[in-house]
Amino acid sequence: MSGGAGETRASGTGGPVDLVAGVAPDAVAWADSGLVAGVVQDIADGRVLMVGWLDAEALAATLATGEVHFHSRSRGRLWRKGETSGHVLRLRSLALDCDGDALLLGVDPVGPTCHRGVRSCFDADGSPASAPAPQGFAWLETLWGTIASRAAERPAGSYTARLIEGGVDLAGRKVAEEATEVLLAAKNDEAAERAGADRTETRQLLGGEAADLVYHALVLLAERAIGPADVIAVLHARHGRPDGR
């Protein structure tokens, strides 16, 4: 956020705040009202849940307790989010913006954040109260970055580089093989389920085969110089289509 009139300028620069060490009051550009905006973001997926106002007391209480506190302008007092509903916001990260006049609070929300019973104050009425459990898809960016690097640099001894150098025939054959392995592993897990057997091993094997399939499919895309963003764009376009896909 850019600075404006009536604002106490902060010293230093923005960035992450050590939750143990805390933040010095003069690092924050408090407004004349003694408040600073706090943007609350779900640490799991980055969804913005709400915006509130903190004074020095609220910031100190947030850091001391690990639960987000605000200054209630209507009540004129310190307010712990969720103090009546139980829908507290557990602090997981904190950052100052570059001007020091806004805080970004990464949280683990307990229940819906909005008083309307929806997940975010920016959601429409009737929206879900919580998000599906995060599955860690963001890590695929790391895997893709490694694959793209191998495709560009072709380091000696790299399995990924060897697949790409083998062209569509080699990478494509591996995708077909792994797809078959996924199917067989799924059938074995299904058989274990029907028999009432312990599925720990069959589930692990299915997960492993699926991981191999995802990896080799990404390598094939790299060989064809097609990024996952192109695939995701297709999924986005299909999402919510009348045919139910």
Sequence and secondary structure as in RCSB ss.txt:
>XXXX:A:sequence
MSGGAGETRASGTGGPVDLVAGVAPDAVAWADSGLVAGVVQDIADGRVLMVGWLDAEALAATLATGEVHFHSRSR
GRLWRKGETSGHVLRLRSLALDCDGDALLLGVDPVGPTCHRGVRSCFDADGSPASAPAPQGFAWLETLWGTIASR
AAERPAGSYTARLIEGGVDLAGRKVAEEATEVLLAAKNDEAAERAGADRTETRQLLGGEAADLVYHALVLLAERA
IGPADVIAVLHARHGRPDGR
>XXXX:A:secstr
    TTB   SS  EE  TTT   GGGS  BTTS EEEEEEETTT  EEEEEEE HHHHHHHHHHSB EEEETTT
TEEEETTTTTS  EEEEEEEE TTSSEEEEEEEESS SSTTSSS TTS TT  SS      GGGHHHHHHHHHHH
HHH  TT HHHHHHHTHHHHHHHHHHHHHHHHHHHHHHHHHHHHHT   HHHHHHHHHHHHHHHHHHHHHHHHTT
  HHHHHHHHHHHTT TT  
